């Protein structure tokens, strides 16, 4: 089954109720958070709760991501030692600033996979970019491991690092958003946008999510279950996008049948990136139809 990633919902790892109900919110991915949402004196308990939830609860309906603590924190190694054996789909690694953060994390993950007789490389890594240095090194980070499936922008810590105020308009993170998208695309992976943190501002969320999609993000995280439906709708292909993708593929098939090497649609040349995007749009649309049937 093709896995779609439009919405990513943070769930505190120390909340039994949220862990129990993680599947009811409709998010494509659940981020089980062991970092910011958990106080230092609750780290051990949260780690155990998430491990036990993975062992006993049915989580097949969404992508399972664990946000561990920073590589430089005293909790990092224990997080991976306890949770790699539960086979999450991905590890969300916070405070990534250079490729060495990824290399060291991958080394430990591979050792734990070997120790637990798990498939090597099956668990992905999503670097969370939330410092100025991380933004500047985004492309080298994205290319540092085959495990990396996306880059994730964390604007709250980033604006703190920049010494600027985080605003709803987001002008202060525009450059960083662009850098993350370009680095991700250049590396052949996807880009995940930062959460919109005002849970009561639906209009603001819609505006922010639509802008992120226009920039090239294919998914958006959220700290509120109330945002999931809106994010899913905005990051799903529109009817217009699906129709255009179908026309692109029809033109390509016709050109191949006629032996033509150059193809145009509505006066615009159809090159490989346009075809790849059309294929992805149709793949997502088909998967969504399957989920709704």
Number of C-alpha atoms within 10 A of each C-alpha: 5 9 12 18 21 22 28 31 26 24 25 22 28 23 16 15 10 16 20 14 11 23 18 10 16 17 26 20 23 25 25 28 24 28 22 13 18 19 12 11 8 13 20 16 14 24 25 16 17 23 20 13 17 18 12 9 13 12 16 8 13 19 18 19 24 28 26 25 24 20 17 11 10 10 18 17 17 14 22 20 16 14 20 22 17 17 18 18 17 21 27 25 23 24 21 24 22 21 20 13 19 23 14 11 18 21 11 15 23 18 14 19 20 12 10 13 10 17 11 12 14 14 21 20 26 25 29 26 29 25 24 17 15 23 24 17 19 28 22 16 26 29 18 18 16 11 18 25 20 26 28 27 29 23 23 18 16 23 18 14 13 13 9 11 11 17 13 15 11 14 11 17 21 12 11 23 25 16 18 29 27 19 24 26 18 13 20 14 15 24 27 28 28 26 24 24 18 14 15 11 12 14 9 15 21 17 13 20 26 14 12 24 17 10 16 19 27 22 26 28 28 25 19 18 17 14 27 21 13 15 22 20 13 20 19 20 18 13 10 9 15 21 14 16 22 16 14 21 18 12 16 21 12 13 15 13 9 9 9 10 8 11 16 13 12 6 7 8 11 17 12 9 9 14 15 12 13 21 17 15 21 19 15 19 19 13 16 15 10 10 8 6 6
